[in-house]
Amino acid sequence: MRDSSIPEGFAFPIGSLATSRRRFLTWTTSLAAAALWSSRATGAVLQSSTFSDYPFTLGVASGDPSPDGFVLWTRLAPKPFEGGGMPDDPVDVSWQVAKDEKMSQVVAKGSTVATPEWAHSVHVEVSGLEPDRWYFYQFKAGSETSPVGRTRTFPAAGSTPKSLKFAFASCQHYESGYYTAYEYMAKDDLDLVAHLGDYIYEGAASKKGVRQHNSKKIQTLDEYRNRYALYKGDLNLQATHQKFPWIVTWDDHEVENNYANDISEYPKVDPATFLKQRASAYKAYYEHMPLRKAALPTAHDMLLYRKLSFGPLADFLVLDTRQYRTDQPCEDGTKVPCEAVFDPKGTILGATQKKWMFDELLRSKANWNVLAQQVMMARVGMKRKDDPEAKYSMDKWTGYEADRRQVLKFLGEGKVTNPIVITGDIHSHWANNLDVDFDGSSPRTVAAEFVGTSISSSGDGTASPEHLGEMLSQNPCVKYHAQQRGYVKCDVTPERWKTDYQVLEFVSKPGSPIKTQASFVVESGKTGLQKS
Protein backbone atom coordinates (compact mmCIF):
# COMPACT_ATOMS: atom_id res chain seq x y z
CA MET A 1 0.00 0.00 0.00
CA ARG A 2 1.26 3.44 -0.84
CA ASP A 3 2.23 5.63 2.12
CA SER A 4 -0.45 8.31 2.31
CA SER A 5 2.08 10.83 3.60
CA ILE A 6 3.98 10.70 0.29
CA PRO A 7 2.62 13.16 -2.28
CA GLU A 8 1.74 12.07 -5.78
CA GLY A 9 4.71 12.49 -8.09
CA PHE A 10 7.42 12.09 -5.44
CA ALA A 11 10.21 9.82 -6.69
CA PHE A 12 11.98 7.84 -4.00
CA PRO A 13 15.19 6.17 -5.12
CA ILE A 14 13.78 2.79 -4.07
CA GLY A 15 10.63 0.92 -4.88
CA SER A 16 9.36 0.58 -1.30
CA LEU A 17 10.82 2.23 1.77
CA ALA A 18 9.74 -0.61 4.02
CA THR A 19 10.99 -3.61 2.01
CA SER A 20 13.53 -2.45 -0.59
CA ARG A 21 15.93 -0.09 1.12
CA ARG A 22 18.98 -2.11 0.11
CA ARG A 23 18.12 -1.52 -3.53
CA PHE A 24 19.10 2.09 -2.85
CA LEU A 25 22.66 1.00 -2.17
CA THR A 26 22.69 -1.37 -5.12
CA TRP A 27 21.56 1.51 -7.34
CA THR A 28 24.66 3.46 -6.32
CA THR A 29 27.02 0.43 -6.29
CA SER A 30 27.44 0.94 -2.53
CA LEU A 31 27.00 -2.60 -1.20
CA ALA A 32 30.71 -3.34 -1.38
CA ALA A 33 31.54 -0.09 0.39
CA ALA A 34 28.94 -0.78 3.07
CA ALA A 35 30.44 -4.20 3.73
CA LEU A 36 33.95 -2.78 3.99
CA TRP A 37 32.80 -0.09 6.38
CA SER A 38 30.94 -2.55 8.62
CA SER A 39 34.12 -4.60 9.00
CA ARG A 40 36.15 -1.66 10.34
CA ALA A 41 36.03 -0.97 14.06
CA THR A 42 37.35 2.55 13.48
CA GLY A 43 34.59 3.42 11.01
CA ALA A 44 31.59 2.64 13.21
CA VAL A 45 29.48 5.36 14.77
CA LEU A 46 29.70 5.84 18.52
CA GLN A 47 25.99 6.24 19.19
CA SER A 48 23.71 3.39 18.23
CA SER A 49 20.71 4.75 16.34
CA THR A 50 17.70 3.05 14.86
CA PHE A 51 15.37 4.62 12.31
CA SER A 52 11.74 4.14 11.38
CA ASP A 53 12.86 3.80 7.76
CA TYR A 54 15.88 4.40 5.54
CA PRO A 55 17.30 7.78 6.70
CA PHE A 56 19.13 8.90 3.52
CA THR A 57 16.01 9.45 1.40
CA LEU A 58 17.21 12.89 0.28
CA GLY A 59 20.52 11.65 -1.07
CA VAL A 60 23.98 13.16 -0.64
CA ALA A 61 25.70 16.21 -2.07
CA SER A 62 28.97 18.10 -2.05
CA GLY A 63 29.89 21.69 -2.77
CA ASP A 64 32.18 24.72 -2.57
CA PRO A 65 35.42 22.88 -3.46
CA SER A 66 38.81 24.26 -2.45
CA PRO A 67 42.29 23.02 -3.43
CA ASP A 68 42.38 20.74 -0.37
CA GLY A 69 38.74 19.91 0.31
CA PHE A 70 35.02 20.49 -0.05
CA VAL A 71 31.73 20.42 1.87
CA LEU A 72 29.84 17.13 2.23
CA TRP A 73 26.08 17.21 2.85
CA THR A 74 23.24 14.92 3.75
CA ARG A 75 20.11 15.05 5.89
CA LEU A 76 18.60 12.24 7.94
CA ALA A 77 14.94 12.05 6.94
CA PRO A 78 13.29 8.61 7.17
CA LYS A 79 9.89 10.28 6.85
CA PRO A 80 10.73 13.38 4.81
CA PHE A 81 7.20 14.89 4.81
CA GLU A 82 6.74 14.59 8.56
CA GLY A 83 9.45 17.09 9.36
CA GLY A 84 11.96 14.37 8.55
CA GLY A 85 10.54 11.77 10.92
CA MET A 86 13.53 11.93 13.25
CA PRO A 87 13.44 11.85 17.07
CA ASP A 88 14.09 15.05 18.97
CA ASP A 89 17.64 13.95 19.73
CA PRO A 90 21.06 14.58 18.22
CA VAL A 91 22.42 11.69 16.17
CA ASP A 92 26.02 10.74 15.47
CA VAL A 93 26.84 10.50 11.78
CA SER A 94 30.14 9.07 10.51
CA TRP A 95 31.69 10.02 7.19
CA GLN A 96 34.54 8.78 5.05
CA VAL A 97 36.38 10.04 1.97
CA ALA A 98 38.21 7.62 -0.30
CA LYS A 99 40.15 7.60 -3.53
CA ASP A 100 37.97 4.85 -5.00
CA GLU A 101 34.25 4.24 -5.39
CA LYS A 102 34.43 1.00 -3.39
CA MET A 103 35.64 3.11 -0.44
CA SER A 104 38.62 0.82 0.14
CA GLN A 105 41.32 3.55 -0.02
CA VAL A 106 40.10 5.85 2.75
CA VAL A 107 42.04 9.11 3.07
CA ALA A 108 39.85 11.02 5.55
CA LYS A 109 37.16 10.10 8.06
CA GLY A 110 35.39 11.45 11.09
CA SER A 111 32.06 11.91 12.76
CA THR A 112 29.68 14.78 13.32
CA VAL A 113 26.36 15.34 15.04
CA ALA A 114 23.08 15.87 13.22
CA THR A 115 20.87 17.99 15.47
CA PRO A 116 17.09 18.46 15.48
CA GLU A 117 17.60 22.24 15.53
CA TRP A 118 18.98 22.00 11.97
CA ALA A 119 16.62 19.28 10.73
CA HIS A 120 19.30 16.61 11.27
CA SER A 121 21.24 18.01 8.33
CA VAL A 122 24.98 17.38 8.06
CA HIS A 123 27.60 19.79 6.72
CA VAL A 124 31.15 18.38 6.88
CA GLU A 125 34.04 20.60 5.79
CA VAL A 126 36.80 18.26 4.65
CA SER A 127 40.34 19.60 4.29
CA GLY A 128 43.91 18.32 3.92
CA LEU A 129 43.34 16.47 0.63
CA GLU A 130 45.30 16.52 -2.61
CA PRO A 131 44.44 19.29 -5.06
CA ASP A 132 42.86 18.77 -8.46
CA ARG A 133 41.61 15.21 -8.10
CA TRP A 134 38.39 13.22 -7.71
CA TYR A 135 37.28 11.59 -4.47
CA PHE A 136 34.35 9.50 -3.22
CA TYR A 137 32.46 9.86 0.05
CA GLN A 138 29.83 8.14 2.16
CA PHE A 139 27.91 8.67 5.41
CA LYS A 140 26.80 6.19 8.05
CA ALA A 141 24.19 6.60 10.80
CA GLY A 142 23.46 3.66 13.07
CA SER A 143 23.56 0.60 10.85
CA GLU A 144 22.50 2.53 7.73
CA THR A 145 24.88 3.71 5.03
CA SER A 146 24.26 6.41 2.45
CA PRO A 147 24.86 6.14 -1.28
CA VAL A 148 28.43 6.83 -2.36
CA GLY A 149 28.93 10.34 -3.70
CA ARG A 150 31.62 11.63 -6.04
CA THR A 151 33.33 14.99 -5.74
CA ARG A 152 36.62 16.74 -6.38
CA THR A 153 39.10 19.29 -5.13
CA PHE A 154 40.03 22.35 -7.17
CA PRO A 155 43.52 22.96 -8.62
CA ALA A 156 46.06 24.75 -6.45
CA ALA A 157 46.77 28.44 -6.98
CA GLY A 158 50.20 27.81 -8.50
CA SER A 159 49.10 25.05 -10.87
CA THR A 160 48.34 25.23 -14.60
CA PRO A 161 44.95 23.57 -15.19
CA LYS A 162 44.33 22.94 -18.87
CA SER A 163 40.53 23.06 -18.76
CA LEU A 164 37.40 23.47 -16.69
CA LYS A 165 34.09 21.89 -17.70
CA PHE A 166 30.97 22.90 -15.85
CA ALA A 167 27.23 23.26 -16.27
CA PHE A 168 24.85 25.83 -14.84
CA ALA A 169 21.14 25.62 -14.23
CA SER A 170 18.25 27.35 -12.48
CA CYS A 171 14.47 27.42 -12.01
CA GLN A 172 13.22 23.90 -11.36
CA HIS A 173 9.50 24.32 -10.67
CA TYR A 174 8.39 20.85 -9.57
CA GLU A 175 4.84 21.10 -10.85
CA SER A 176 5.81 22.42 -14.29
CA GLY A 177 7.73 19.42 -15.52
CA TYR A 178 10.17 16.58 -15.07
CA TYR A 179 13.86 17.08 -14.36
CA THR A 180 15.02 15.36 -17.56
CA ALA A 181 17.76 17.96 -17.92
CA TYR A 182 19.44 16.56 -14.82
CA GLU A 183 19.24 13.05 -16.26
CA TYR A 184 21.47 14.22 -19.11
CA MET A 185 23.62 16.47 -16.93
CA ALA A 186 24.49 13.55 -14.64
CA LYS A 187 25.98 11.76 -17.67
CA ASP A 188 28.11 14.74 -18.75
CA ASP A 189 31.85 15.02 -18.26
CA LEU A 190 31.88 17.91 -15.78
CA ASP A 191 34.04 19.28 -12.99
CA LEU A 192 31.30 21.32 -11.39
CA VAL A 193 27.62 22.34 -11.43
CA ALA A 194 26.51 25.89 -10.60
CA HIS A 195 22.88 26.44 -9.57
CA LEU A 196 21.81 30.07 -9.95
CA GLY A 197 18.56 30.12 -8.03
CA ASP A 198 14.93 29.02 -7.73
CA TYR A 199 15.88 25.60 -6.40
CA ILE A 200 12.35 25.33 -5.00
CA TYR A 201 9.13 27.25 -5.60
CA GLU A 202 6.96 28.47 -2.76
CA GLY A 203 3.51 28.28 -4.35
CA ALA A 204 0.52 26.20 -3.32
CA ALA A 205 -0.29 22.85 -4.93
CA SER A 206 -2.07 23.12 -8.26
CA LYS A 207 -4.17 20.42 -9.92
CA LYS A 208 -2.96 21.69 -13.31
CA GLY A 209 0.66 20.70 -12.76
CA VAL A 210 2.45 17.72 -14.26
CA ARG A 211 3.40 16.90 -10.67
CA GLN A 212 1.94 18.39 -7.50
CA HIS A 213 3.38 20.39 -4.64
CA ASN A 214 2.84 18.93 -1.20
CA SER A 215 1.11 21.81 0.62
CA LYS A 216 -0.43 25.23 0.45
CA LYS A 217 1.84 28.24 -0.14
CA ILE A 218 4.75 27.79 2.21
CA GLN A 219 5.67 30.29 4.94
CA THR A 220 6.75 28.37 8.05
CA LEU A 221 10.00 26.51 8.69
CA ASP A 222 8.32 23.10 8.61
CA GLU A 223 6.63 23.96 5.31
CA TYR A 224 9.91 25.05 3.73
CA ARG A 225 11.60 21.86 4.98
CA ASN A 226 8.88 19.67 3.53
CA ARG A 227 9.04 21.49 0.19
CA TYR A 228 12.80 20.90 -0.03
CA ALA A 229 12.18 17.24 0.80
CA LEU A 230 9.77 17.02 -2.13
CA TYR A 231 12.20 18.55 -4.61
CA LYS A 232 15.21 16.60 -3.33
CA GLY A 233 13.31 13.34 -3.78
CA ASP A 234 13.62 13.66 -7.55
CA LEU A 235 15.96 10.91 -8.76
CA ASN A 236 17.58 12.92 -11.54
CA LEU A 237 18.34 15.82 -9.22
CA GLN A 238 19.78 13.42 -6.65
CA ALA A 239 21.96 11.76 -9.28
CA THR A 240 23.49 15.04 -10.40
CA HIS A 241 24.20 16.08 -6.80
CA GLN A 242 25.77 12.68 -6.22
CA LYS A 243 28.01 12.91 -9.30
CA PHE A 244 29.50 16.43 -9.07
CA PRO A 245 30.28 19.18 -6.55
CA TRP A 246 27.86 22.13 -6.72
CA ILE A 247 28.14 25.88 -6.22
CA VAL A 248 24.75 27.28 -5.21
CA THR A 249 23.09 30.63 -4.80
CA TRP A 250 19.45 31.59 -4.46
CA ASP A 251 17.04 33.86 -6.30
CA ASP A 252 13.55 34.79 -5.14
CA HIS A 253 11.39 31.63 -5.03
CA GLU A 254 13.45 30.09 -2.23
CA VAL A 255 11.59 32.70 -0.17
CA GLU A 256 8.86 34.40 -2.21
CA ASN A 257 8.43 35.65 -5.77
CA ASN A 258 10.12 39.00 -6.47
CA TYR A 259 10.87 39.79 -2.85
CA ALA A 260 13.39 42.56 -2.28
CA ASN A 261 15.35 42.50 0.98
CA ASP A 262 12.66 42.82 3.68
CA ILE A 263 9.88 43.71 1.27
CA SER A 264 7.31 41.06 0.42
CA GLU A 265 5.67 40.66 -2.96
CA TYR A 266 2.44 41.56 -1.16
CA PRO A 267 2.27 45.28 -0.22
CA LYS A 268 0.20 44.75 2.93
CA VAL A 269 2.76 42.47 4.58
CA ASP A 270 4.73 44.30 7.26
CA PRO A 271 8.55 44.04 6.80
CA ALA A 272 8.98 42.70 10.34
CA THR A 273 6.50 39.92 9.60
CA PHE A 274 8.16 39.16 6.28
CA LEU A 275 11.60 38.94 7.91
CA LYS A 276 10.29 36.12 10.11
CA GLN A 277 9.28 34.24 6.97
CA ARG A 278 12.65 35.05 5.39
CA ALA A 279 14.43 33.67 8.46
CA SER A 280 12.59 30.35 8.08
CA ALA A 281 13.33 30.23 4.36
CA TYR A 282 17.03 31.01 4.80
CA LYS A 283 17.40 28.40 7.53
CA ALA A 284 15.75 25.71 5.40
CA TYR A 285 17.95 26.70 2.44
CA TYR A 286 21.10 26.21 4.49
CA GLU A 287 19.82 22.92 5.87
CA HIS A 288 19.44 21.51 2.36
CA MET A 289 22.50 22.90 0.53
CA PRO A 290 26.19 21.86 0.59
CA LEU A 291 27.35 25.14 2.14
CA ARG A 292 30.15 25.96 4.56
CA LYS A 293 29.63 27.17 8.11
CA ALA A 294 30.54 30.66 6.91
CA ALA A 295 27.06 30.74 5.36
CA LEU A 296 25.27 29.66 8.54
CA PRO A 297 22.27 31.99 8.84
CA THR A 298 21.80 34.20 11.87
CA ALA A 299 18.13 35.11 12.34
CA HIS A 300 16.94 36.51 8.99
CA ASP A 301 20.42 37.16 7.50
CA MET A 302 22.72 34.80 5.62
CA LEU A 303 26.08 35.51 3.98
CA LEU A 304 25.90 33.81 0.60
CA TYR A 305 28.19 35.85 -1.66
CA ARG A 306 31.68 34.35 -1.85
CA LYS A 307 34.65 33.58 -4.07
CA LEU A 308 35.83 30.19 -5.34
CA SER A 309 38.95 29.71 -7.47
CA PHE A 310 39.59 26.94 -9.97
CA GLY A 311 43.33 27.47 -9.73
CA PRO A 312 44.52 30.38 -11.88
CA LEU A 313 42.13 29.42 -14.70
CA ALA A 314 38.87 30.86 -13.31
CA ASP A 315 37.58 32.79 -10.32
CA PHE A 316 33.87 32.46 -9.50
CA LEU A 317 32.32 35.38 -7.64
CA VAL A 318 28.97 34.06 -6.46
CA LEU A 319 26.55 36.95 -5.98
CA ASP A 320 23.34 37.55 -4.02
CA THR A 321 20.98 39.96 -5.80
CA ARG A 322 18.01 39.45 -3.42
CA GLN A 323 19.01 40.02 0.18
CA TYR A 324 20.41 43.54 -0.14
CA ARG A 325 18.47 45.13 -2.99
CA THR A 326 16.16 48.12 -2.69
CA ASP A 327 12.53 47.72 -3.71
CA GLN A 328 11.84 47.30 -7.42
CA PRO A 329 11.13 50.73 -8.96
CA CYS A 330 8.05 51.79 -10.89
CA GLU A 331 5.90 49.37 -8.85
CA ASP A 332 7.72 46.33 -10.31
CA GLY A 333 6.66 44.50 -13.48
CA THR A 334 7.79 45.23 -17.05
CA LYS A 335 7.53 48.99 -17.47
CA VAL A 336 8.70 52.04 -19.35
CA PRO A 337 11.51 53.21 -17.04
CA CYS A 338 10.47 55.82 -14.50
CA GLU A 339 12.90 58.20 -12.74
CA ALA A 340 13.45 55.73 -9.90
CA VAL A 341 15.21 53.31 -12.29
CA PHE A 342 18.14 55.78 -12.44
CA ASP A 343 18.13 56.66 -8.72
CA PRO A 344 21.78 56.41 -7.50
CA LYS A 345 20.45 55.14 -4.17
CA GLY A 346 18.76 52.21 -5.87
CA THR A 347 20.83 49.04 -5.64
CA ILE A 348 20.59 45.38 -6.56
CA LEU A 349 23.80 44.37 -4.76
CA GLY A 350 23.99 46.60 -1.72
CA ALA A 351 27.03 48.78 -1.01
CA THR A 352 28.99 46.18 0.99
CA GLN A 353 28.64 43.35 -1.52
CA LYS A 354 29.41 45.67 -4.44
CA LYS A 355 32.63 46.88 -2.82
CA TRP A 356 33.60 43.28 -2.04
CA MET A 357 32.98 42.33 -5.69
CA PHE A 358 35.08 45.21 -7.05
CA ASP A 359 37.91 44.49 -4.61
CA GLU A 360 37.96 40.78 -5.51
CA LEU A 361 37.95 41.54 -9.24
CA LEU A 362 40.83 43.99 -8.88
CA ARG A 363 43.01 41.54 -6.96
CA SER A 364 42.13 38.55 -9.15
CA LYS A 365 44.97 36.89 -11.08
CA ALA A 366 42.63 34.45 -12.83
CA ASN A 367 42.46 34.10 -16.59
CA TRP A 368 38.63 34.20 -16.49
CA ASN A 369 36.55 36.14 -13.96
CA VAL A 370 33.03 34.78 -13.62
CA LEU A 371 30.10 36.56 -11.99
CA ALA A 372 27.67 33.77 -11.08
CA GLN A 373 24.39 35.51 -10.39
CA GLN A 374 20.63 35.47 -10.76
CA VAL A 375 18.98 38.04 -13.04
CA MET A 376 19.78 39.29 -16.54
CA MET A 377 22.29 42.14 -16.73
CA ALA A 378 21.91 43.02 -20.42
CA ARG A 379 19.53 45.91 -21.13
CA VAL A 380 16.90 44.15 -23.20
CA GLY A 381 13.64 45.95 -23.90
CA MET A 382 10.76 45.62 -26.32
CA LYS A 383 8.76 48.10 -28.35
CA ARG A 384 5.36 47.08 -29.74
CA LYS A 385 3.75 48.55 -32.82
CA ASP A 386 1.02 50.08 -30.70
CA ASP A 387 3.46 51.31 -28.02
CA PRO A 388 6.68 52.96 -29.28
CA GLU A 389 8.24 53.21 -25.80
CA ALA A 390 10.46 50.26 -24.87
CA LYS A 391 9.61 48.43 -21.66
CA TYR A 392 12.09 46.75 -19.33
CA SER A 393 11.90 44.36 -16.40
CA MET A 394 12.07 46.16 -13.07
CA ASP A 395 13.15 43.00 -11.26
CA LYS A 396 16.36 42.56 -13.27
CA TRP A 397 19.46 44.76 -13.51
CA THR A 398 17.49 47.01 -15.88
CA GLY A 399 15.49 48.17 -12.86
CA TYR A 400 18.70 49.26 -11.13
CA GLU A 401 20.54 51.31 -13.74
CA ALA A 402 22.92 53.01 -11.29
CA ASP A 403 24.37 49.66 -10.20
CA ARG A 404 24.26 48.21 -13.71
CA ARG A 405 26.14 51.12 -15.23
CA GLN A 406 28.68 51.24 -12.44
CA VAL A 407 29.46 47.54 -12.84
CA LEU A 408 29.74 47.72 -16.64
CA LYS A 409 31.88 50.86 -16.47
CA PHE A 410 34.16 49.08 -13.99
CA LEU A 411 34.46 46.03 -16.28
CA GLY A 412 35.18 48.34 -19.21
CA GLU A 413 38.18 50.00 -17.56
CA GLY A 414 40.34 47.03 -18.56
CA LYS A 415 41.48 46.08 -15.07
CA VAL A 416 39.54 42.79 -15.04
CA THR A 417 40.77 39.93 -17.22
CA ASN A 418 38.13 38.21 -19.36
CA PRO A 419 34.92 38.98 -17.42
CA ILE A 420 32.01 36.57 -17.96
CA VAL A 421 28.51 36.79 -16.45
CA ILE A 422 26.40 33.65 -16.02
CA THR A 423 22.73 34.14 -15.24
CA GLY A 424 19.50 32.26 -14.50
CA ASP A 425 15.93 33.37 -13.61
CA ILE A 426 14.31 34.13 -16.96
CA HIS A 427 13.26 30.62 -18.14
CA SER A 428 14.94 31.07 -21.50
CA HIS A 429 18.35 30.89 -23.13
CA TRP A 430 20.17 34.11 -24.07
CA ALA A 431 23.65 34.98 -25.34
CA ASN A 432 24.34 38.69 -24.80
CA ASN A 433 27.12 41.15 -25.34
CA LEU A 434 27.25 43.50 -22.36
CA ASP A 435 27.71 46.90 -23.94
CA VAL A 436 28.63 50.31 -22.57
CA ASP A 437 26.70 53.07 -24.32
CA PHE A 438 25.68 55.52 -21.62
CA ASP A 439 26.62 58.75 -23.40
CA GLY A 440 25.17 58.12 -26.85
CA SER A 441 28.49 56.96 -28.34
CA SER A 442 28.90 53.73 -30.27
CA PRO A 443 28.30 50.63 -28.11
CA ARG A 444 31.45 49.04 -26.71
CA THR A 445 31.31 45.44 -25.50
CA VAL A 446 32.94 44.96 -22.10
CA ALA A 447 31.85 41.41 -21.20
CA ALA A 448 29.77 38.44 -22.34
CA GLU A 449 26.64 37.24 -20.58
CA PHE A 450 25.36 33.67 -20.89
CA VAL A 451 21.81 33.22 -19.60
CA GLY A 452 20.50 29.71 -18.97
CA THR A 453 16.91 28.60 -19.37
CA SER A 454 14.98 26.72 -16.71
CA ILE A 455 15.16 23.05 -15.81
CA SER A 456 11.35 22.83 -15.85
CA SER A 457 9.74 26.19 -15.02
CA SER A 458 7.24 27.44 -17.64
CA GLY A 459 6.72 23.94 -19.02
CA ASP A 460 7.64 22.71 -22.49
CA GLY A 461 8.22 26.13 -24.04
CA THR A 462 8.29 26.81 -27.75
CA ALA A 463 10.90 26.33 -30.45
CA SER A 464 9.90 29.61 -32.16
CA PRO A 465 9.35 32.42 -29.62
CA GLU A 466 6.80 35.02 -30.62
CA HIS A 467 8.30 38.31 -31.81
CA LEU A 468 11.81 36.76 -31.84
CA GLY A 469 12.96 38.62 -34.97
CA GLU A 470 11.52 41.88 -33.74
CA MET A 471 13.14 41.49 -30.33
CA LEU A 472 16.56 40.69 -31.82
CA SER A 473 16.41 43.67 -34.19
CA GLN A 474 15.55 46.03 -31.32
CA ASN A 475 18.29 44.63 -29.05
CA PRO A 476 21.51 44.16 -31.07
CA CYS A 477 23.35 43.10 -27.91
CA VAL A 478 21.36 39.82 -28.01
CA LYS A 479 22.97 37.18 -30.22
CA TYR A 480 20.77 34.21 -29.33
CA HIS A 481 17.45 33.52 -27.61
CA ALA A 482 15.38 30.34 -27.11
CA GLN A 483 12.38 29.50 -24.94
CA GLN A 484 12.72 25.77 -24.37
CA ARG A 485 13.90 24.01 -21.24
CA GLY A 486 17.43 22.72 -20.63
CA TYR A 487 20.74 23.91 -19.20
CA VAL A 488 24.11 25.35 -20.25
CA LYS A 489 27.52 23.66 -20.55
CA CYS A 490 30.79 25.58 -20.53
CA ASP A 491 34.21 24.34 -21.63
CA VAL A 492 36.95 26.72 -20.49
CA THR A 493 40.64 26.72 -21.40
CA PRO A 494 43.27 29.47 -21.03
CA GLU A 495 42.72 30.37 -24.70
CA ARG A 496 38.93 30.36 -25.03
CA TRP A 497 35.53 29.97 -23.36
CA LYS A 498 32.96 27.83 -25.18
CA THR A 499 29.29 27.74 -24.19
CA ASP A 500 26.82 25.11 -25.41
CA TYR A 501 23.08 25.67 -25.00
CA GLN A 502 21.36 22.36 -24.24
CA VAL A 503 17.67 22.17 -25.20
CA LEU A 504 14.93 19.62 -24.45
CA GLU A 505 11.89 19.10 -26.66
CA PHE A 506 9.54 18.70 -23.68
CA VAL A 507 9.37 18.33 -19.88
CA SER A 508 5.66 17.57 -19.55
CA LYS A 509 6.57 13.88 -19.61
CA PRO A 510 9.82 11.95 -19.15
CA GLY A 511 12.04 10.85 -22.00
CA SER A 512 12.69 13.99 -23.99
CA PRO A 513 15.67 13.94 -26.36
CA ILE A 514 18.25 16.67 -25.95
CA LYS A 515 20.37 18.63 -28.40
CA THR A 516 22.95 21.39 -28.45
CA GLN A 517 20.93 24.15 -30.12
CA ALA A 518 23.62 26.83 -30.23
CA SER A 519 27.24 27.38 -29.22
CA PHE A 520 29.26 30.55 -28.64
CA VAL A 521 32.92 31.25 -28.04
CA VAL A 522 34.76 34.08 -26.31
CA GLU A 523 38.46 34.26 -27.12
CA SER A 524 40.79 35.19 -24.28
CA GLY A 525 41.62 38.88 -24.49
CA LYS A 526 38.46 39.63 -26.48
CA THR A 527 35.05 40.54 -25.06
CA GLY A 528 32.58 39.87 -27.87
CA LEU A 529 30.64 36.69 -28.57
CA GLN A 530 31.39 34.60 -31.62
CA LYS A 531 28.98 31.91 -32.82
CA SER A 532 30.71 28.55 -32.90
Secondary structure by P-SEA (a helix, b strand, c coil): ccccccccccccccccccccaaaaaaaaccaaaaaaaaacccccccbbbbbcccccccccccccccccccccccccccccccccccccbbbbbbbbbcccccccccccccccccccccccbbbbbccccccccccccccccccccccbbbbcccccccccccccccccccccccccccaaaaaaaaaccccbbbbcccccccccccccccccccccccccaaaaaaaaaaaaccaaaaaaaacbbbbbccccccccccccccccccccccaaaaaaaaaaaaaaaaaccccccccccccccccccccccccccbbbbcccccccccccccccccccccccccccccccccaaaaaaaaaaaaaccccbbbbcccccccbbbbbcccccbbbbbcccccccaaaaaaaaaaaacccccbbbbbbccccbbbbbccccccccccccccbbbbbbbbccccccccccccaaaaaaaaccccccccccccbbbbbbcccbbbbbbbbbcccccccccccccbbbbbcccccccccc
